[in-house]
Amino acid sequence: KDYYSILKALGITNRSPVETEITLMDTWLKTYGFSIAIIQEACTRTVLQTGQASFQYTDKILEGWKKKQVKTLEDIQA
């Protein structure tokens, strides 16, 4: 369910996630511990910046937020 929420946030609705995408999403959810809301925010920013779905771009955003110890949407706004 989480995978499909993330795919949808990136504008991908017509297919299932492939293995490399699942690996990245597991990193975001389990290793980084981000909520779906935070991941969706990163996905939204990805699409606005690049005009397309890019797991690599989203990963860079989330990696940066992890380094800055972002925990909530409020932390992102700050």
Secondary structure, 3 states (H helix, E strand, C coil): CHHHHHHHHCCCCCCCCCHHHHHHHHHHHHHCCCCHHHHHHHHHHHHHHHCCCCHHHHHHHHHHHHHCCCCCHHHHHC
